[in-house]
Amino acid sequence: MSSLGQVLDRAFGHPRGPLGRLGGMVMARGNAATEHHIVSVARPTTEETVLVVGPGPGVGLAAAAERARTVIGVDPSHEMLELCARRCADAVEAGTVVLRHATAARTGVDPASVDVVVSVNNVQLWEDRAAAFTELHRVLRPGGRMVLSAHEKWLPVTRHELAAEVKAAGFTDVQTWAWQPPSPLAGRAVQLRAWR
């Protein structure tokens, strides 16, 4: 990996250290519209538990916490979990937001214990997407839903291939579409909704 690639990875791909915290601030601004959009598409209710995979600096986590009964955020980056804890300090203290150092493939969440899974600009970072989708299917209650968004240019597969991977994990009623965030700096997103 080139020096620039290492810097970008430490800032955005696998955020850590000062670069990771800086990357988190950039993500909070750049991904905000998409985070709010995905939570809106997922429509969590006050009776539901939401799992946010890779919440980054916590913008989508906070948006989900405004709607849901409980929100669990799992991220492999300690720096991102710290930013989430600051952004959602009151909800963390109240116990309505729970943060865990974990990955999409190993969430540490009980089987059939969440109603909604959301993730923004994270799926392209998962080392084993098949294992991650199997895990997310496992933690969803029957009838639960998953809503994902990823930068189209960074996604290593087409949206149709992504849908096939999700179906292979056992999800049904899989829908995909393209969405253009309102920010002129944000690239087009591939989005997906599926049901357990």
Protein Blocks (a to p, Z undefined) as FASTA:
>chain_A
ZZklmmmmmmmmmgghjklmmmmmmmmmmmmmmmmmmmmmnopafkbccddehklnommm
mmmmmmmmbdcdddfbfklmmmmmmmmmmmmmnopaccddddfklnopaehkbfbdcdeh
klmmpmblmlmmmmmmmmpcghiacdddddfklpcbdfklmmmmmmmnopahiacddddd
fbfkbccdddddddZZ
